[in-house]
């Protein structure tokens, strides 16, 4: 893992617990805002390709991209739970719902990071939909990933980052 010497010398960051904080933040958002329990995927479970990816950039002491990736059934389930709609009505709201959920999850995680999170800022969410695309990580960066699931399917939360 690549970390900035200046941040380490001042003791402002310990990235060792970030994955746990990310998973906790995601669980809190899903339980409070969507009414859906979220649990970690078992180790070794194959990752399914997601048709939807919501991304948010971070800038400041932490530079990078946070992404939430899931399949269509999971995305519709998120929109249904968040907006209190049936599947037919929720289909047209999936993009906005995923962007907002992504924003809430990364915001919750950022809040748990302490002072380094307080001084990092977020971009507006962008949602990508399709089957034939790749999200490429930062060159010479670090990443953390949390794979979780709902009754509708699995989700991948990933932060590709560099500490400045």
C-alpha positions, -999 to +999 in steps of 0.1 A: +000+000+000+013+034-010+009+061+017+022+097+020+051+100+045+038+135+056+004+120+066+020+091+084+044+113+103+016+134+117-005+103+125-035+117+106-044+084+089-045+047+095-058+031+063-058-004+079-093+000+091-108+018+061-123-014+046-142-020+079-154+016+080-166+014+044-186-017+050-201-002+082-210+030+064-227+010+036-247-011+060-259+020+079-270+037+047-288+007+034-306+000+067-316+036+074-323+050+039-334+020+019-347-004+046-327-032+031-302-054+051-268-055+036-243-083+045-208-091+034-204-117+006-188-150+015-151-152+006-145-169-027-179-160-042-175-152-079-181-115-086-209-109-111-205-082-137-224-051-128-245-033-154-246-001-133-217+018-118-221+050-098-188+069-093-178+099-071-144+116-071-126+126-040-100+154-037-079+167-008-057+146+014-074+116-002-075+117-040-094+091-059-126+076-071-153+058-052-175+034-071-206+014-063-213-014-089-242-037-092-265-056-115-299-043-128-320-064-104-300-050-074-302-015-088-340-017-091-343-031-056-323-002-043-345+023-061-377+006-049-366+006-013-352+041-013-382+057-031-410+034-019-420+026-054-429-006-072-405-021-098-422-005-128-421+030-114-386+026-099-370+016-133-370+052-144-354+064-111-326+039-109-298+063-121-307+091-096-312+066-068-279+049-073-261+082-076-276+093-043-269+060-025-233+062-037-231+097-024-245+087+010-222+057+013-190+076+005-202+105+027-207+081+056-173+066+050-156+100+048-172+110+081-157+079+098-122+088+085-117+116+110-098+148+101-085+134+068-121+128+057-133+162+069-109+180+046-116+158+015-143+170-009-166+150-031-177+154-067-212+151-081-221+114-087-220+100-122-239+067-131-227+045-160-250+018-174-242-009-199-225-043-203-193-035-222-172-011-201-144-011-176-136+012-147-098+016-145-081+022-112-055+048-105-019+042-116+004+037-085-026+040-062-041+019-035-075+005-033-100-011-009-130-031-018-160-043+001-183-069-016-218-071-001-252-084-009-289-079-005-318-102-013-317-088-048-280-094-056-245-083-049-228-050-048-192-039-050-180-008-032-145+002-042-122+031-034-092+037-056-071+063-039-038+081-033-029+100-002-014+134-008 
